[in-house]
Amino acid sequence: MSILEKLGLARKKNPGAPIIGEKKKKQEESSTLQQNIYIRIAIIFGFFLLLVFSVPQASFKEPSNYELKEPWRADDLTAPFNFPIQKTKEQIESEKDAIRNSIPPIFHEEPNADISIKTRIDSLFSNLQSVMRVYEEWQLSEQSNGNPTQDSLEFIQAKRTSDLNLSESSWQALQENYRLTEIENSTVATKTAPGNRFIADNLKGSITNISSELLDDGIIDRNKQELSYDQITVRNLRDRTERTQNLANVRDMQQARDYATYQLTQRYRENIAGAGFEIFNQVIEPNLTYSANDTESRIQEAISDISKTKGIVAQGQVIIRRGDIVTQEKLNMLKSLAEARSQNASDLERWLRYGGDVLAIIAILSIFFFYLYLYRKSIFEDNAMLLLVIIAMSLICVGSAVVYELENISPYIVPVAITPIILTIIFDSRVGLLSTFTLALLTGLINGNNYEYVVATTVACSLGLFSVRDIKKRSQFFFTTPGIVFACYALVILSFNMTAYQAGEELLSDLFYVAINAIFILFTYPLILLFEKSFNVTTDFTLIELSDNNLPLLKQLMNRAPGTFHHSLQVANMAEAAASAIGANGLLARVGALYHDVGKMEKPGYFTENQTGSNEHEKLKPRMSALVIKAHVSNGVKMAKEHGLPEVIIDFVKTHHGTSLIKYFFVKAKENADEEKDEIQEEDFRYDGPLPRTKETGILLLADGVEAASRAMKDPNYQKLENLINKMVDNRVYEGQLSKTPLTFQDLRVIKETFLNILVGIYHSRVEYPDKDQGQNGKEKKEETAQDSNKNFEVKKEDSTEGPPTVDEYQNT
């Protein structure tokens, strides 16, 4: 097999060969929605309109026949009018960053913070005095031999219920100070000096003063180390004032705590200072709260004032001369000229430019739809399938248009490869490759005639779809295909960057978006499932699942009609090989063959391959036997629907006999009719159809008959098998059983050869191995064995002029 054949791109053999029943097919007029020409026109026109609105309107692209850091090969270019030089995206982003770094953060000042903190200080020290009074009562009770244990419990309870959250060491320090001052002073005759009082009053004043001092300077709710500014803006919403304050003059919470610790240790002993800090830590809080909304609003206000231009090019000024190197500055001027032309263009110029894009769309779509019309009529003439293709392509085009309108997002983020992969799996690689070229051109047009993008997309999508042409495992979606798409995109982008000497940052940016693109390919599988359900199509994924012999329906066939099951396996092998040989879907033919005779399970004993003794038809009249034989088709359709088989597989069950005649019982009925022969109607002995319409169903009709008839042959050899195949295939053609299929005579020739090769392999002669004790009688035993073997091939003797028995004669004898 050639490389093109492996890729599915080989030219069909003998394209000029006549198609069987082609005239009949052209004469048939269908009124169904799926084939309505007006609906088809509406679908195509709707796709065209969608593309027209997806293309950027009124956009003037700069001349594209140049590269950065390459010589200008066109004539000298002068400014046709005055126009401003647009800043690059990088320059604008740099100015935005400068604004973000220059505008100080805004903090809201709490105007009543000092009052709130003083109130909390008063409350805490009031609670402290209450607890200390309980402590005093306990101590006095202990000295007067009262009930110290009970008093001690009351003191512990008072500490727990107070708002004070002090450590045990702080309570010990305060208790000791209180005992040395208040309690002892109250029990001695001579009072101590007036200044020797409980430390709480002094501690309260110190904490109040320290808090006020800190609040006056300002305490922010952010870590100063995280702020890269020298100043902050303080906004008082109550007074509607705003001031700028040096960041060095304010403190964050940690600095405020450090300052309080230092001041308290300077004034009190260590244990008292520790208690005071714990109280301070419970009352202090920031009075300057950061406002992210106000800060961002001011930044955006400043950013909105950024000028998009820098300087002006005067009319007649030389922009670039022939041979000059295209620098970044020259590139900016060229882009600015294109932007100015878009803004200054007249309506006529805009429509002419836009009309050019529309004509390009018409040209691209013409190629696409003409190909479908000439080579994939099954898609073009089926409105449902055509709509499936259009929807899959529209998703990519709309996505590209949306991304193009967004700033700072590369077009490489759009997963164009999804559509070719889906169409390859649902249809074939030629349709997928056609969609690749079409989408690459359309999305390139949408993205401003981006040549690099068109090349990268074409290469990546082409190799990506070939990776799924013979997909057998779902894991290919998760590893192989995304990897191939990413590698192809990266290779093309790298090559263009190397040619243009572009910066590495741009390359890394594109590769980042390509990586996201590759990840999006993981959504291909759920999209395929969605298309399968929505449009009633069957992909190879479903067919692979249906080919499992352990599925319930095939298990039942194996157990209830083993002869039929074995027959189906042989037919499946023949159908698959023949379909693959002519370029049809071999997997579909195989799966259809596996299920084509499931209806025989209803009455397996009425079919020869399942009979081991008497023939059930001997008890029936020929007409009734014919009804039983015909019923296996309708029974099979019913079973297939009950088990949820796709319609494409049910078609194999419906059409595998076409409208052929059950000849054996028809002849037998005429023989038994005697004088009532005229009452025998041939239609009563024909299958109800319908006729097969696809290559695969036509192949099954042939394979089913040939395989069954070959089993009934006596001493099959190459010549007999060849005659059998030729006769049966030719008879089916003569009877018109293949008149609705697209099979050509060249296809039939290949099918015959394939059938012959398989059957010769099945019925080839074998050498008999002698037994150990075979001696003088060995030759006699060998002859007896040969005679017994011949008996196994004995069938009802036919007139020698009629040739080998047909499938119906085999099945019904």
Secondary structure by P-SEA (a helix, b strand, c coil): ccccccccccccccccccccaaaaaaacccccccccaaaaaaaaaaaaaaaaaacccccccccccccccccccccccccccbbbbbbcaaaaaaaaaaaaacccbbbbbccaaaaaaaaaaaaaaaaaaaaaaaaaaaaaaaaacccaaaaaaaaaaaaaaccccccaaaaaaaaaaaaaccccccccccccccccccaaaaaaaaaaaaaaaaaaabbbccccccccccbbbbbbccccbbbbbbccccccaaaaaaaaaaaaaacccaaaaaaaaaaaaacccccbbbbaaaaaaaaaaaaaaccccccccccccccccccccccaaaaaaaaaaaaaaaaaccaaaaaaaaaaaaaaaaaaaaaaaaaaacccccccccaaaaaaaaaaaaaaaaaaaaaaacccccccccccaaaaaaaaaaccaaaaaaaaaaaaaaaaaaacccaaaaaaaaaaaaaaaaaaccccccccccccaaaaaaaaaaaaaaaaaaaacccaaaaaaaaaaaaaaaaaccaaaaaaaaaaaacccccaaaaaaaaccccaaaaaaaaacaaaaaaaaaaaaaaaaaaaaacccaaaaaaaaacccccccccccccccccccccccccccaaaaaaaaaaaaaaaaaaaaaacccaaaaaaaacccccccccaaaaaaaaaccccccccccccccccccccccaaaaaaaaaaaaaaaaaacccccaaaaaaaaaaaaaaaaaacccccccccaaaaaaaaaaaaaaaaaaacbbbbbbccccccaaaaaaaaaaaaaaaaacccccccccccccaaaaacc
